[in-house]
Amino acid sequence: MTVPLYSYEQEFQGYIPERYALKLEREGMAALVRHKKGYINRAVLHRRPGDPKPGVLRDYMGQAYSYRHELDDGHRPWALRPLGHRNKRDQSFEYNLAPAEVRPIFLRVLLDCVVRAA
C-alpha cells in the first residue's frame, strides 16, 4: 500500500510505501496524517534546518503601492506610496509621488495604461 508524500510546503512529492512512511515518522522526519480508523492518509515532511523558509503569497505579489490612509476625521481613503525615498522633513511626498529620476519611466507606464475613448 502506498502513501502520498508531501514536502513541508505542502507540495506533492509522490507516493511511498507505507513502511517508509512509518520509518520517517519513527525517525522524526515526517508527520503522518491518519483517518479516524487509523489508516494513514498522507505523510508530510518536517522542515529541516538547511531548508529555505516556505514561500508565502506576499513573495509573489511584490510591494503594495497603495494603502489605507488614516485621516484625522476618521475617514480611510486609499493613498499611493511614493516611489523614491521619503524625506521626513519634506511633507510634499504625497504630491510628488515619482522622484525626478524615475518620473519619465513613471509617466511612460502611466500613459501606456490609459485607454482612449472611442
N, C-alpha and C positions, 0 to 999 in steps of 0.2 A: 504494500500500500504506500502511495506517495503523498507528500505533504507540500503545499506551496510554501516557498521560502521568500521572505521579503527583507529588504535592507532596512536599516534604521530610519531611512527617509520614506518608508512605505512604498518602495518601488519593487515590483515583482521581479525576482531573480530567476525563478524556475522551480522545478519540482525536485524534492529529495526524498529518499526512503524514510519511512517513519523512524527506523532505528537511528539514523543520522540526526534526525530532529531531536530525539531523546538524548543523544550524546551531546549535542550542542547545548541543550538545557542543563544537563548534568555538569558540564564544564563552565556554565555561566556565560556562555557566548550568545545565547538567544532566549527569548521568552516564547513559550508555547501558548497559543490561544486555543482553549478547549470548549467543546459544546457541553451542555448540561450533563449529558450522559457520559462524558469523559473522553469522547473522541477528539483527536487533535484536528483543529480547523486550519491553523497555519502556524508557521514559525517566523518570528521577527527577530532579526539580528540586533544585538545591542551595539551602540556606538562605541568604538574603540578609541583609545587616546590619540592615535595618529589620524583619525578620520576627520574630514572637514565638517564644519557645522552644517546642519540641514538647511537647504535653501528655503526661503520664505518668499511669498508673493511680492513683498516690497523690493526684493533684489531685482526683480524683472520690471517693476513699474517705474523705477527711477525717481528723481526728485519731483516732489509736488510743487508746482509753481503758482498754485492758488491755495488760499487758506481762508478760514472763517476769521474775520477781523472783529474783535470786541470793541464796540463803541461805548462811550460814556453813558449814552441814553438807553443802553440795553439792547440795541439792535446788533445783529451779527451779519453784515454783508460779506460777500466774497471779495478778497483783495488779492493782488498779484505780488509775488515775491520779486524783489529786484534781482537782476541778472549779475550784477557786479558785487563787489564788497561794499557793505553798508558802513557809512561813516556815522557814528553815533551823534556827532556834533551837528551834522547836516541832516535836518529833518525833511529835506525835499526828496528823500529816496522814494516816496510813494508816487511822486510825479515824474521822476526821472528813472524809469524802470530799466532802461537799457543804457549802460555807460557809453561814452563816446566811441571807445574802441570796438564795441560789438554792435553799435546802433545800425550800421549798414546791413549786417547779416540779419539782425532782428527785423528790420523793415522789409528785407527781401522775402523772408519766410512769411511775414505777415501779409505782404502783397500776393504771394503765391497762394495763400489760403482764401483770399477774397474771391467770391463768386460774382460775376457780373450779372445784373438783372437783364432779362431779355426784353 
